[in-house]
Amino acid sequence: MREISDIDRMRSWRDGLWADCSVGLVPTMGHFHRGHLSLIRRARVENDQLAVSIFVNPIQFDQQEDYRKYPRDHQRDRQLAQREGVNALFTPDEAELYPSGYSSYVEVEGLTDCLCGAARPGHFRGVTTVVSKLFNILRPHRAYFGKKDYQQYRVIQRMTRDLNFDTQVVGCPTVREENGLAMSSRNQHLTPGQREAALALYRALQRGRRMIEQGRRDPAAIERAMRQLIDEQPQVQVDYLQVRDAVDLSHPGEVAGEALLAGAVYVSSTRLIDNVVVKI
Ligand code: AMP
């Protein structure tokens, strides 16, 4: 495995690959868990060469504190990447991606106005900017994103289409703990009691799913029932909990087609997100 932290060397690695070599990319912020590994494993089998990036992207954080305390464990990540057969580990620092005088950003309109986009101003602008840069540097045939960050996956898909990147965006299922809690680097911040409390989000989404499966179609009633379950858990505060159309993320008058149930909660100061997609 090559570990590369500068852009020119990363480009040279890419340029040196044989003509019809397929390249997969898994962009990450590190501190790998089984969610990351599921993307890496899929990308490994679907491509001749696999690049994984690790970069805690400062411009996608709306809270300095969240950025500062974001968990990092480079040694362990490097070992795991090596073991999974990653060919190139791209680990730029902030000055490499955003040198002084940096002033260009990529923004997807519409899809980013709701859910995490509304709750975290500037977040998706940071995500789409860094992913565009990675796509330009690595020119991957396929890039892998987790549906745990469902809105991010849709936003990247739209950006890729709108800006004509020659990259296929592959969405991968959410990996969960045995009890259902979605794996996240931020789970690291939770005490065992808080992890238990955090399950309220998963349970609320399952309640919403069951309601739809039982024929309920009124988004407001489903949102109320989901929220009720979380309100019973004093350690968990709802940031948002909504029913949306799973394709364009619009707020449906009535649940139809593919519905996205998406939630964000705070457990103490840790923000967690999760979602389920229900096909009718
Ligand atoms: P992150 O390092 O949190 O930015 O995540 C890097 C990639 O891994 C993103 O595409 C995430 O959506 C994906 N990911 C994070 N957690 C999970 C999970 N529990 N299941 C599947 N994919 C995940």
Residues whose N, C-alpha, C, O or C-beta is under 5 A from the ligand:
A	BS01	AMP	P27 T28 M29 G30 G35 H36 Y144 F145 G146 K147 K148 D149 C172 P173 T174 V175 A182 M183 S184
